Amino acid sequence: MLNVIHPSTFTHKLMICLFPLLLLGCSNNDKEAETETESDNTLTWQDVSAEYSLPTGVNYFLGSIGESKPLHYVKLDLTNDNLELRAASSEQSQSIMNFAEQEGVLAAINGGFFSGNSSYSALIDDNEFYARNVTALTRSGQSFPVLRSALTLSSSNQASVDWVYQYDLTGAIYGFAEPLSYSLSDTTPQEIPEAAAGTLLDAKMAIGGGPTLVKNGQSKITYDEEIFWGSGVEIGDYRPRSAVCITADNHVIMLVAKSYKISALPELLISLGCDEAMNLDGGGSTALAVGGESIYNQGRSIPTSLLIVDKSKYLK
């Protein structure tokens, strides 16, 4: 077990699990090294924003355990009018640094799930539609309609994590109070939910992923409901992880963990003040850049990225 100390609350400690730090594989289907055992150590967060010349409203924290530095997160104040959260798409998958080196980009993390150059997770930016969450998945020769997670940002700059469905390619995105009630290895497809049962979201920006990890400040992993079983995304193995969350005071956190279990992410994210959170693509896709520098980059090309930008400099 592991003590966690955050710089803003040094007296607060949370016991979480630390996972192996040495990785041999990258993709969701790769096998990671599992030769190390869990040990008692203290995870300490350090604000290193000044080293990356970040403006007020953006902070970069480095999580250290002894000499190793396996965790990172960037925090954006959504109330800062000089800054903006954007979603970026590329017709050709590219390195995180290609996204990060655009003018005005302060930080970049990998987006949702994909194959080749095609995103299987939603992406809307500046009210322009690029991709939608997968609407159905094939399991055991049957088609299973599915609601998967997405982070959305409204025109009034309010962020939320919802289970969503996109009925067409117009960009309209509907949020639902709950995902479909699938269980692990379910054999019975459910009906596509009617739009009237959901809420048409005011989404000037959206980036999909899944599963949801935190809802209303509590752990809520909807791995089974979002049909991640059979996908190669395992809930309990050790891999690089990426996640995004919203705090109660309207901040967004972009987190990268060098080796973690999806099942352990909620506790970590809640300790950082997350009220709602969602998993992004992991394994070899996990990548983070801050201040134009590569923080964690395994070299995989990706088609989408979530960005923190300086509004006065960023040109789409």
Secondary structure, DSSP 8 states (H G I E B T S, - for coil): -EEEEETTEEEEE--B-------S--STTS-----S----EEEEEEE-GGGGT--TTEEEEEEEETTEEEEEEEEEETT-TTEEEEEEEEEEEE-HHHHHTSTTEEEEEE-S-EETTEESS-EEETTEEEE----EEEETTEEEE--EEEEEE-TT--EEEEEEE--SSS---EEESS-----TT--S------GGGSEE---SEEEE---EEEETTEE---TTTTT-TTTT--SSS-EEEEEEEEETTSEEEEEEEEEE-GGGHHHHHHHTTEEEEEE---GGG-EEEETTEEEEE----EEEEEEEEETTT---
